[in-house]
Amino acid sequence: MFIRSAIRAARPLTRLASQKVARNGARFALAATGAAGLTMAATAATGCEEPVAYKSEVLKKFLADDAAEALARVYIMKKLFPDNLAIKHFDFDYYNSLDAEGKKGLLMVARSGIENGDSGMGAYAMQPSDYDRFKTYLDAVIRDYHGVPAGQPHVTDWNLSGVAGLPADGKLDLTKLGLENISMRVRVGRNLSAFPLPGAMDKADRIKMENTMLKAFNVLVKDPKYGGEYCSLTPGHSNEISGQRYNELVKAHIMFKDMAADKYLATAGIASDWPYGRGCYVSADKGFIVWVGEEDHLRIMCMKKGKYLNDVFDRLRGALDTMESLPNCKFAHSEEYGYVTSCPTNLGTGMRASVHVAIPKLTKNGADVSEAKAVCKQLGLSVRGVGGEHTAAGVGGIVDISPSARFCIKEAEIITALYKGIEKLMAKEKSA
């Protein structure tokens, strides 16, 4: 019985590994040998010179657990997908040290990585307290991803004064870098401390969270500095918008798309119950937007076409202070890790500061961003298409550029790093 369970768990991995190895012209074999155990010959796929053997006495220990198939997958995947951080740092001794609820919680955190071998991260927190509750596991994942030494705490600081690389006048003036009236955006991910994180929410949680935020948005609507409206996707909501209006907002990059197409978010539970509990607040000038119910409870952003990065940075800082002063709007925060986000990749600041710039030489006029990505990686920058992650560059080589760092870096350092990174990138483009 336990052998059949292990074989069932391994089948989808067999197909993935077969494809992976076939591309290298190598052989992959999976053989069930009854009481002798389950042996996987995956020499080329795993980079091992010897087959990975799964003996019956080892499997018995896993398969006695209610989560037998998940554990069998983890055991196999450790060799097949060494870059999947959720799998790489999954420690069976630590798992076995937990009580039943702890084991269940840990597997929920690692679920997306277990289901998607090609994940780079694979782990998503389910509760604001998970970063403390499963610190033994998640700290290793966090430090590995961000390249930060163990024990170094995150420090929140929006004060630009004294930041290395800041121009003497404190102005991050893009015209001095040869850029005129470009699209600038700064956003942060935030979660309410009173609710489960999106991966663990049910439909009722999502609706309740949205209605909690509606009270805060109503305060903003009445404030002359913000005004605007809240647009809900929840059927029957007092602020529900039509499908046509939704599509218009998506096209204008104001509203987010259904996340069901993202297999990583879907298997983490984050995309569940669409469109309940989803929506966005938009200020009167459309320069301040809050997404509700995406990867985090809130994605809070300021955007503008202009020349001073300070404009969007300062407005966002003030808006965050205003929001957190509103009733029932306390953001989840960790003393060691900073602002809590669903994905450990965004932990700390939760910030992404970006601009749209044209780099036609480095992108072959938008046809190929591989060279741009290689150059930007050396500069500590990330590159996306103008339509977001996994989209192509725009006409003329327009791309979205942002600093890669989120954790153990100050907010003021991120916006300054963007400015300095653009300066270096434009020099590379000029000399290409």
TORKOLTI-461874 format. One record per atom (N, C-alpha, C): y, z negated, x; residue in three letters. Coordinates in steps of 0.05 Angstrom, whole numbers, plus 5000, padded with zeros to 4 digits. Each point is the difference from the previous one (the first is absolute). Example, Ala and Ser with C-alpha at 12.3 -4.5 7.8 and 13.67 -1.06 7.14 Angstrom:
488648445264ALA 502450004982ALA 502450005018ALA 502150144993SER 502449995016SER 502249864985SER 
% end
This chain:
497650005017MET 502450004983MET 502550005017MET 500049825021PHE 502549995016PHE 500350255016PHE 497850145008ILE 500350255015ILE 501250214982ILE 499150014974ARG 501150204982ARG 503049964996ARG 500949744999SER 502949954997SER 501550105024SER 498949955024ALA 501450095024ALA 500250315002ALA 497850134992ILE 500050295000ILE 502150104980ILE 500149884977ARG 502050084979ARG 502849975011ARG 500549785015ALA 502749955011ALA 500650205022ALA 498050095014ALA 500450185023ALA 500450294993ALA 499150084976ARG 499950294994ARG 502750145003ARG 502249884988PRO 502650145004PRO 500950015029PRO 499249805015LEU 500749995029LEU 498450215015LEU 497550054991THR 498350205012THR 501350274997THR 501150064976ARG 501350264996ARG 502450035017ARG 501749785002LEU 502450015017LEU 499350055029LEU 498049845009ALA 499250025028ALA 498850285006ALA 498450104981SER 498850265004SER 502150215004SER 502149994983GLN 502250195003GLN 501449975027GLN 500449755007LYS 501449935025LYS 498550115024LYS 497449964999VAL 498350085023VAL 499550305000VAL 499850124976ALA 499550284999ALA 502250165013ALA 502449904998ARG 502250145013ARG 499750015030ARG 498649805011ASN 499649995029ASN 497350135008ASN 498650124981GLY 497550125006GLY 497849805007GLY 500349764990ALA 498049795007ALA 498249954976ALA 498049845004ARG 498149934979ARG 500549724989ARG 499649974974PHE 500249744988PHE 497649954982PHE 498749785003ALA 497649944983ALA 500149724990ALA 499249974975LEU 499849734989LEU 497249984989LEU 498649805010ALA 497249974991ALA 499449724990ALA 498949994976ALA 499149744990ALA 497149975008ALA 499449785012THR 497249965010THR 498749764988THR 500549964974GLY 498649794986GLY 500549735012GLY 497949845004ALA 500249735010ALA 501049995028ALA 499750225015ALA 500950005028ALA 503050015001ALA 501350064978GLY 502949995000GLY 501350274996GLY 502650005002LEU 501650244996LEU 501250085027LEU 499550245010THR 501050085026THR 501850244997THR 502349985011MET 502050224999MET 500250115028MET 499350265003ALA 500450135025ALA 502750154998ALA 502049895012ALA 502750114997ALA 501350025027ALA 498650105020THR 500949995027THR 502750145003THR 500350244991ALA 502550145003ALA 502249894983ALA 499349924976ALA 502149894981ALA 501249745010ALA 498349835012THR 500949745007THR 500949985029THR 499350195016GLY 500849995028GLY 498149815016GLY 497749924987CYS 498149835013CYS 497850165012CYS 498849925021GLU 497850145012GLU 497449934987GLU 499949774986GLU 497649924986GLU 500450004970GLU 497950054984PRO 500349994971PRO 500949724992PRO 501349984976VAL 500849754989VAL 497849914981VAL 498649795007ALA 497749914984ALA 500749784981ALA 499150024976TYR 500549804979TYR 497349884993TYR 499349785012LYS 497349884996LYS 500049844974LYS 497649974989SER 499849874974SER 501049715001SER 499649855021GLU 500849725001GLU 503149984999GLU 501350205012VAL 503049995000VAL 500950074972VAL 498950214989LEU 500850094973LEU 499449794979LEU 497949855003LYS 499349794980LYS 502349804997LYS 501349945023LYS 502249814999LYS 502350104984LYS 500650265004PHE 502250134985PHE 499350034971PHE 497650104995LEU 499250094973LEU 499349774982LEU 499849755011ALA 499749774983ALA 502649934986ALA 502250115011ASP 502649964989ASP 500550174976ASP 501749914981ASP 500650164977ASP 501550265007ASP 501350005023ALA 501550235009ALA 498350175020ALA 497450014996ALA 498250135019ALA 500950275009ALA 500650174981GLU 500650285007GLU 502650025016GLU 502049844993ALA 502550005015ALA 499549915029ALA 498449805003LEU 499549895027LEU 498350205017LEU 498150144986ALA 498550205015ALA 501850235009ALA 501950074983ARG 501850215007ARG 501749925025ARG 501049754999VAL 501649915022VAL 498450015026VAL 497549914998TYR 498249985024TYR 499750285012TYR 499550204983ILE 499750275009ILE 502650125010ILE 502249954985MET 502550135006MET 501349905026MET 499249775009LYS 501149905026LYS 499550205023LYS 497850144998LYS 499450205021LYS 501250274993LYS 500050074975LEU 500950274992LEU 503050035000LEU 501549784993PHE 502950024997PHE 501449785015PHE 500050015027PRO 501249795016PRO 503049974997PRO 501450204989ASP 502949994998ASP 500949884973ASP 498149944982ASN 500649884975ASN 500349705005ASN 502549904999LEU 500649735008LEU 498749794982LEU 499850064974ALA 498849824981ALA 497149955007ALA 498650215010ILE 497249985008ILE 499849885028ILE 501650105018LYS 499949915028LYS 500249705003LYS 501749874984HIS 500549725003HIS 498449834979HIS 498350134985PHE 498449844981PHE 497849865016PHE 500149744999ASP 498149835015ASP 498049874981ASP 497550055004PHE 498049894982PHE 499749705002PHE 500449895023ASP 499949715003ASP 502249874984ASP 502450125002TYR 502349904984TYR 499450024970TYR 499050234992TYR 499350044972TYR 498149794990TYR 497949955016ASN 498049804992ASN 501049715000ASN 502349965013SER 501149735000SER 501649944975SER 500550204983LEU 501649974976LEU 498349924977LEU 501249874980ASP 498649944975ASP 499850264983ASP 498849984977ALA 499550244983ALA 502650144993ALA 502149844992GLU 502550124993GLU 501450125024GLU 499849885023GLY 501150105024GLY 498850275008GLY 497350014998LYS 498650255006LYS 500950234982LYS 500249934974LYS 500950214981LYS 502850095006LYS 501749815007GLY 502850075006GLY 500350175025GLY 498449935021LEU 500150155024LEU 499150294996LEU 497950044984LEU 499150274995LEU 502050164984LEU 501449864982MET 502150144985MET 502250105019MET 500849835019VAL 502050085020VAL 499150245016VAL 497450015007ALA 499050225017ALA 498950234984ALA 500149994973ARG 498750194983ARG 500750295006ARG 502650065003SER 500850285004SER 498950115026SER 499949845021GLY 498950085025GLY 497050044999GLY 498649834984ILE 497150024996ILE 499350264985ILE 501750074981GLU 499450244984GLU 501050265013GLU 501949975019ASN 501250245012ASN 499849975031ASN 497950115011GLY 499549975028GLY 502250115018GLY 501450204990ASP 502150135016ASP 502649854999ASP 500149764988SER 502449844999SER 500949935028SER 502649995004GLY 501049905025GLY 500449704999GLY 501049904977MET 500449724995MET 497649894983MET 499950074975GLY 497749934983GLY 500249734987GLY 501849825008ALA 500249744989ALA 502649984983ALA 499749884977TYR 502449954982TYR 499749714990TYR 502249845003ALA 500049734989ALA 500050024970ALA 498649814987MET 499849994971MET 501749784988MET 500649805015GLN 501749774991GLN 502149955022GLN 502349904993PRO 502049935021PRO 498949815020PRO 498149834992SER 498949795018SER 497850115018SER 499250254997ASP 497750105015ASP 500550005030ASP 502650045008TYR 500550015029TYR 499649735013TYR 500249794984ASP 499349735011ASP 497149944994ASP 499050064977ARG 497349944992ARG 497950145018ARG 500550255007PHE 498250165016PHE 501250065028PHE 501549815010LYS 501450055025LYS 498250075023LYS 497649885001THR 498250065022THR 499450305001THR 499750124977TYR 499450294998TYR 502650175002TYR 501949944983LEU 502450174998LEU 501849995024LEU 500149775014ASP 501749985023ASP 499150205022ASP 497350035003ALA 498950195019ALA 500750284993ALA 499950064974VAL 500750274990VAL 502950065005VAL 501749804993ILE 502950035002ILE 500850055030ILE 499049835017ARG 500850015028ARG 499150265013ARG 497650094992ASP 498950255011ASP 501850244991ASP 500650014975TYR 501650224989TYR 502850015012TYR 501449775000HIS 502849995009HIS 500349975030HIS 497849945014GLY 500249965029GLY 501749765008GLY 499749794984VAL 501649755005VAL 498149785008VAL 500749855021PRO 498249785010PRO 499549794979PRO 497649885001ALA 499349784982ALA 502049775003ALA 500849884978GLY 501749775000GLY 503050064999GLY 500750265004GLN 502950074998GLN 500850024971GLN 501949844991PRO 500950004972PRO 502150224995PRO 500150084975HIS 502150204992HIS 502649854994HIS 502250115007VAL 502649894995VAL 501750194984VAL 501149914977THR 501750174983THR 502949965009THR 501450235005ASP 502749995009ASP 501450274995ASP 502050004982TRP 501450244993TRP 502750025016TRP 500649825017ASN 502549995014ASN 500050205023ASN 501850214998LEU 500150205021LEU 501349915026LEU 501549794999SER 501549905023SER 498149945023SER 500550135023GLY 498549945024GLY 497450155003GLY 499450184981VAL 497550165002VAL 500250205022VAL 498050025017ALA 500050195022ALA 500250294990ALA 501750165011GLY 500350274992GLY 502150064979GLY 501149784989LEU 502050034979LEU 502650105013LEU 501350214989PRO 502650095011PRO 502049775000PRO 501950015018ALA 501949795004ALA 501649934974ALA 500650204984ASP 501549954975ASP 498249914977ASP 497449995005GLY 498149914979GLY 499450214979GLY 501150245003LYS 499550214981LYS 497850195009LYS 498150044983LEU 497850195005LEU 500850274988LEU 501850135015ASP 501350254990ASP 498450245009ASP 498750134980LEU 498250235006LEU 501650255009LEU 502550024993THR 501650235009THR 500250015031THR 499849765012LYS 500149995030LYS 497450115012LYS 498050044983LEU 497450115009LEU 499850304992LEU 502250104989GLY 500150284991GLY 498950054972GLY 499849794984LEU 498950024973LEU 502249954979LEU 500150174980GLU 502049984979GLU 498849964973GLU 500949804985ASN 499449964972ASN 497050034995ASN 498449835012ILE 497150024997ILE 498949794981ILE 497650044991SER 498749824981SER 499049755015SER 500949764992MET 499249755013MET 498749824979MET 497949865008ARG 498749824981ARG 498949755015ARG 500449774989VAL 498749765010VAL 498649864977VAL 497549945003ARG 498549864979ARG 498449775011ARG 499449814983VAL 498249785007VAL 497949974978VAL 497749895007GLY 498049924981GLY 500249714995GLY 500049914975ARG 500149724993ARG 498049944978ARG 499049764999ASN 498149914979ASN 500949734990ASN 499649964974LEU 500749754987LEU 497949795006LEU 500849775009SER 498149795008SER 498449894976SER 500950044976ALA 498749894976ALA 497750174990ALA 499550235012PHE 497950194989PHE 498050085022PHE 497650084991PRO 498250125020PRO 501250255011PRO 499250095023LEU 500950255011LEU 498750234984LEU 501150245001PRO 499250224982PRO 497050054999PRO 498649975023GLY 497150065000GLY 498349814983GLY 501149764994ALA 498549804985ALA 501149974972ALA 502050164992MET 501349974974MET 498350144979MET 499949884976ASP 498950144977ASP 502350114983ASP 499450144978LYS 502150124985LYS 502149804990LYS 499049774991ALA 501849794990ALA 501849905021ALA 499049975025ASP 501749915022ASP 502250205006ASP 499350264999ARG 501950215006ARG 502350004979ARG 499249984975ILE 502050004979ILE 501849755002ILE 498849775005LYS 501649765002LYS 501950015024LYS 499150115022MET 501750025024MET 502450194994MET 499450224987GLU 502250194993GLU 502049874981GLU 499149854981ASN 501849874981ASN 501649785014ASN 498849875019THR 501549805016THR 502350145015THR 499450235012MET 502150155015MET 502050124981MET 499350064975LEU 501950114981LEU 502349814996LEU 499549744999LYS 502149814997LYS 502050015023LYS 498950045024ALA 501750025024ALA 501650264999ALA 498750224992PHE 501450264999PHE 502249994979PHE 499649864978ASN 502149984979ASN 502549875011ASN 499649815019VAL 502349885013VAL 501550205017VAL 498550175015LEU 501250205017LEU 501550214984LEU 498850084977VAL 501250204983VAL 502849914991VAL 500349744995LYS 502649894991LYS 502049965023LYS 499050025024ASP 501749965024ASP 501450265007ASP 502650015001PRO 501450255006PRO 499350135027PRO 499049835019LYS 499250115026LYS 497450164999LYS 498549964978TYR 497450134998TYR 499950184975TYR 500249884976GLY 499850154975GLY 497250134998GLY 500050254989GLY 497550154999GLY 498149934977GLY 497450035005GLU 498049964979GLU 497349955012GLU 498249894983TYR 497249975008TYR 498450194984TYR 498350165014CYS 498350204987CYS 497049915003CYS 498849954977SER 497249915000SER 498050224993SER 497749995013LEU 497850194993LEU 498049874982LEU 500349744994THR 498049854984THR 500250094970THR 497850104989PRO 500150084972PRO 500949774981PRO 501950064983GLY 501049814981GLY 502249815011GLY 500650035026HIS 502149825011HIS 502750074989HIS 501849804998SER 502650054988SER 501750205016SER 499350035026ASN 501450195017ASN 498350245008ASN 498050064984GLU 498250225006GLU 501550275000GLU 499450165020ILE 501250275002ILE 497950214993ILE 501050244993SER 498250224993SER 498650125025SER 497950154995GLY 498750145022GLY 501850195015GLY 501750144985GLN 501950185011GLN 502049865019GLN 501049774990ARG 501949855017ARG 498649905025ARG 497549914997TYR 498549915023TYR 499850225021TYR 499350244992ASN 499750225018ASN 502650075014ASN 502249984985GLU 502650055012GLU 500749795022GLU 499349754995LEU 500549795019LEU 498350035025LEU 497550094996VAL 498250055023VAL 501150235017VAL 500950214987LYS 501150235014LYS 502549935016LYS 501549814989ALA 502549915014ALA 499449795021ALA 497449935004HIS 499249805020HIS 501049724993HIS 500449954974ILE 500949744990ILE 497649834991ILE 498050134987MET 497649874990MET 497750085017MET 497949825002PHE 497650065015PHE 497950134983PHE 498150135013LYS 497850134985LYS 497749824995LYS 498250084982ASP 497549864994ASP 498549985026ASP 499149755007MET 498749955025MET 497050065000MET 498950084977ALA 497150034997ALA 498950205020ALA 501750205008ALA 499150205019ALA 499649895028ALA 501149775005ASP 499749875027ASP 497549834999ASP 497950105013LYS 497449864999LYS 500149725013LYS 501749965019TYR 500249745013TYR 501249794981TYR 502150084986LEU 501349824981LEU 498249964976LEU 498650214992ALA 498349994976ALA 497749805004ALA 498750025023THR 497749825005THR 500949725006THR 502549965008ALA 501149735004ALA 500849874974ALA 499950164978GLY 500849894974GLY 503050024994GLY 501550115019ILE 502950014997ILE 500950204979ILE 498450224998ALA 500750224982ALA 499049954971ALA 498649784995SER 498849964974SER 502049964978SER 499150054975ASP 501549954975ASP 502550184997ASP 500250225015TRP 502250184997TRP 500350094971TRP 502450014988PRO 502649955012PRO 501249724993PRO 498249824992TYR 501049744991TYR 501249845023TYR 502349874993GLY 501449845020GLY 501450165021GLY 500450264995ARG 501450175020ARG 502750094989ARG 501850045019GLY 502750094992GLY 501949995023GLY 502550054995CYS 502049985021CYS 502749934989CYS 501549845015TYR 502849954994TYR 501750195017TYR 502050124987VAL 501850195014VAL 502949914995VAL 501549965021SER 502949924997SER 501650244989SER 502449944991ALA 501750204987ALA 500550235020ALA 500449945026ASP 500650215019ASP 497550125013ASP 497649914990LYS 497450095010LYS 499649955030LYS 501549825011GLY 499849935028GLY 498349765005GLY 499349854979PHE 498349765002PHE 497850024980PHE 497549995010ILE 497750054983ILE 497949795006ILE 498649914979VAL 497849815003VAL 497550114986VAL 497950065015TRP 497550084987TRP 498549754992TRP 498850014977VAL 498449774990VAL 497150094997VAL 498249855012GLY 497150044996GLY 498850225017GLY 501250055024GLU 498850195018GLU 498149855019GLU 499950065026GLU 498249865018GLU 500749715002GLU 502649934998ASP 500949724997ASP 501249974973ASP 500449754992HIS 501449964974HIS 502550164998HIS 501649985023LEU 502650125001LEU 500450165026LEU 501050244997ARG 501050155023ARG 503050044995ARG 501649865016ILE 502849984996ILE 501450175020ILE 501750194991MET 501150195019MET 502950074994MET 501550075021CYS 502750114998CYS 500050275014CYS 501350194987MET 500150275011MET 502750124997MET 500750185018LYS 502750124999LYS 500150235019LYS 501650204994LYS 500650215019LYS 502749925013LYS 500049995026GLY 502449915014GLY 499650015030GLY 501649845014LYS 499950015029LYS 499649725013LYS 500449794985TYR 499649735011TYR 497549874990TYR 498149955018LEU 497549864992LEU 500749724989LEU 502249885010ASN 500849744991ASN 500349984969ASN 500850234988ASP 500649994971ASP 497549934984ASP 497750135006VAL 497649944984VAL 498849735009VAL 500249945025PHE 498949755011PHE 501449764988PHE 502750005000ASP 501549784989ASP 499749974970ASP 499950234986ARG 499749984971ARG 497349884992ARG 497950085015LEU 497449894994LEU 499949705005LEU 501249925022ARG 500049715006ARG 501349844978ARG 502350104990GLY 501449864978GLY 498450014974GLY 498750234995ALA 498450024975ALA 497649815000ALA 498749975023LEU 497849825002LEU 500849714995LEU 502349925011ASP 501049734996ASP 500649964970ASP 501250214987THR 500649984971THR 497449974984THR 498050175007MET 497550004984MET 498649735002MET 499849905025GLU 498449755003GLU 501549764988GLU 502550034994SER 501549784987SER 499650004969SER 498750214990LEU 499650024971LEU 497549844992LEU 499949924974PRO 497849844990PRO 497250135004PRO 498149845009ASN 497250095003ASN 499650235019ASN 501850025020CYS 499950235018CYS 499749905029CYS 498349805004LYS 499549905027LYS 497950175014LYS 500750105024PHE 498350185015PHE 498049845016PHE 497550105001ALA 497949875016ALA 500650035030ALA 499849785014HIS 500750005029HIS 498249815015HIS 499350085024SER 498349845018SER 501649925024SER 499749745008GLU 501549915023GLU 499350155026GLU 497550085002GLU 499150145024GLU 500350304998GLU 499550124976TYR 499950294997TYR 502450124986TYR 501949854992GLY 502450114987GLY 499450074970GLY 501350214990TYR 499650074972TYR 497350124996TYR 498749904979VAL 497250074994VAL 499950274986VAL 498350185009THR 499550264988THR 497150044995THR 499350184982SER 497150064995SER 498650095025SER 501250195014CYS 498850115024CYS 501149875025CYS 498349915018PRO 501049885025PRO 501750185017PRO 499950264995THR 501750185016THR 503049964995THR 500649904976ASN 502849954992ASN 500949715003ASN 498349835009LEU 500549725001LEU 502449945019LEU 501449784994GLY 502249925017GLY 502750064987GLY 501150235007THR 502550094988THR 499550144973THR 497650144999GLY 499550174977GLY 501950234999GLY 501450055023MET 502250195000MET 499250285011MET 501150204987ARG 499950275011ARG 502750124998ARG 501350065023ALA 502650125001ALA 499750295009ALA 501150194985SER 499450285006SER 502450184995SER 500050235013VAL 501950214995VAL 498550274999VAL 501350194988HIS 498950285000HIS 501650165021HIS 498650105020VAL 501450165020VAL 498550265004VAL 501450205009ALA 498950275005ALA 499350025030ALA 497550055006ILE 499150045028ILE 498350265000ILE 501350234996PRO 498550254998PRO 498450085024PRO 501049935024LYS 498550075024LYS 497449845003LYS 500249754994LEU 497649825003LEU 498150034977LEU 500750144979THR 498250034977THR 499450304995THR 500950185018LYS 499650284995LYS 501050084973LYS 502549914994ASN 501350054975ASN 498549894976ASN 498749785005GLY 498649864978GLY 497150074997GLY 499050195016ALA 497250104997ALA 498049815013ALA 500949845020ASP 498149835015ASP 501449765010ASP 499349764991VAL 501449765009VAL 498549855022VAL 497850125010SER 498449865020SER 501649935025SER 501650185010GLU 501649945023GLU 502149794994GLU 501250024977ALA 502149804992ALA 498749724998ALA 497649984989LYS 498649744998LYS 499449895028LYS 499250175018ALA 499449915027ALA 502549905014ALA 502250144997VAL 502549925012VAL 501049744988VAL 499949994973CYS 501049764986CYS 498449755007CYS 497450045003LYS 498349775006LYS 500849875027LYS 500850165019GLN 501049905026GLN 502649854997GLN 501550074979LEU 502649874995LEU 499849764980LEU 497549944992GLY 499749784981GLY 500750084971GLY 499950264994LEU 500850094974LEU 497650124985LEU 500150004974SER 498050134983SER 501350254987SER 498450204994VAL 500950254988VAL 498550044973VAL 501550074979ARG 498950074975ARG 501350264990ARG 498850134981GLY 501350224987GLY 502149894981GLY 501850174991VAL 502249914983VAL 499049904973VAL 497650074992GLY 498949914975GLY 498449745002GLY 500049885024GLY 498549755004GLY 497650045019GLY 498449795002GLU 497750005018GLU 498150224992GLU 498850145020HIS 498050214996HIS 501250254988HIS 502750045001THR 501250244990THR 501150165024THR 500550264995ALA 500950185022ALA 503049965005ALA 500850105024ALA 502950015006ALA 501450204982ALA 502649954996GLY 501650174983GLY 500950265014GLY 501250174986VAL 501150255011VAL 501949945023VAL 499750145022GLY 501749955023GLY 499249765016GLY 497649894995GLY 499049785016GLY 501149734992GLY 500849964975ILE 501049744991ILE 497749814997ILE 500249775013VAL 498049794998VAL 501349734995VAL 498349814993ASP 500849734995ASP 499249835025ASP 502049885012ILE 499549855025ILE 500649704996ILE 498249835010SER 500449714997SER 498749865024SER 501049765008PRO 498749845020PRO 497249914989PRO 498149985018SER 497349934992SER 499649704996SER 501549845015ALA 499649715001ALA 500949874974ALA 498549804990ARG 500749854976ARG 499849695005ARG 498249935018PHE 499249725004PHE 501049905027PHE 500949755000CYS 501149875025CYS 502350175012CYS 501650114982ILE 502450145007ILE 502149924979ILE 502449965007LYS 502149924981LYS 501050244985LYS 500949954975GLU 501050224984GLU 502350155014GLU 501849845013ALA 502250125014ALA 499050185023ALA 497849935012GLU 498850165022GLU 498850264990GLU 499049994976ILE 498850254988ILE 502150214996ILE 502249924987ILE 502150204994ILE 501350115026ILE 500349825020THR 501150095026THR 498050185014THR 497449934998ALA 497950175012ALA 500050284988ALA 500650024974LEU 500150264987LEU 502350165012LEU 502349885003TYR 502350145012TYR 499450105028TYR 499049825017LYS 499450075027LYS 497750215002LYS 498149974982GLY 497850194999GLY 500950284992GLY 501950024981ILE 501150264992ILE 501450135024ILE 501549835014GLU 501550105023GLU 498150135020GLU 497949875006LYS 498050105020LYS 498550254989LYS 499449994974LEU 498650224987LEU 501750255000LEU 502549984994MET 501850244999MET 500350115028MET 499949835021ALA 500150105028ALA 497550165006ALA 497749904990LYS 497550145004LYS 500050274986LYS 501150004976GLU 500250254984GLU 501850205014GLU 502249915011LYS 501950185014LYS 498750135024LYS 498349855014SER 498850105025SER 497450144996SER 499050004975ALA 497350134994ALA 500150305004ALA 
% end
